[in-house]
Amino acid sequence: MNQGRIWCVVNPTVGLPLFLGAVATISLIVHYSVLSSTDWMAKFFQGS
């Protein structure tokens, strides 16, 4: 593994949940911004 030494600094039981939580948070923010800033997405979900 190329970046295997990072786990010498950060414990995997702390680092992995933080990393996955950050990815999920960023994903939710991006999806919310797309859904709130476009008008065609709501029409698409309603079938028009």
C-alpha positions in Angstrom: 0.0 0.0 0.0 1.4 3.3 -1.1 0.1 5.5 1.8 0.3 2.8 4.5 2.4 5.0 6.8 -0.6 7.3 7.5 -1.9 4.7 10.0 1.2 5.3 12.1 -0.1 8.8 12.7 -3.9 8.2 12.8 -5.5 5.1 14.3 -7.6 3.3 11.7 -10.5 3.0 14.1 -10.6 6.8 14.2 -9.5 7.7 10.7 -11.8 5.5 8.7 -15.0 6.6 10.3 -13.9 10.2 9.9 -13.0 9.7 6.3 -16.2 7.9 5.4 -18.3 10.5 7.4 -16.6 13.3 5.5 -17.3 11.6 2.1 -21.0 11.0 3.1 -21.4 14.6 4.3 -19.9 16.1 1.1 -22.0 13.8 -1.0 -25.2 14.9 0.8 -24.2 18.6 0.4 -23.6 18.2 -3.3 -26.9 16.3 -3.8 -28.8 18.9 -1.9 -27.3 21.8 -3.8 -28.1 20.1 -7.2 -31.7 19.3 -6.1 -32.3 22.9 -4.7 -30.7 24.8 -7.6 -32.3 23.0 -10.6 -35.9 23.2 -11.6 -35.8 20.2 -13.9 -34.9 17.7 -11.2 -38.2 18.0 -9.4 -40.1 17.8 -12.6 -38.1 14.7 -13.5 -38.9 13.0 -10.2 -42.6 13.8 -10.6 -42.6 12.2 -14.1 -43.0 15.2 -16.3 
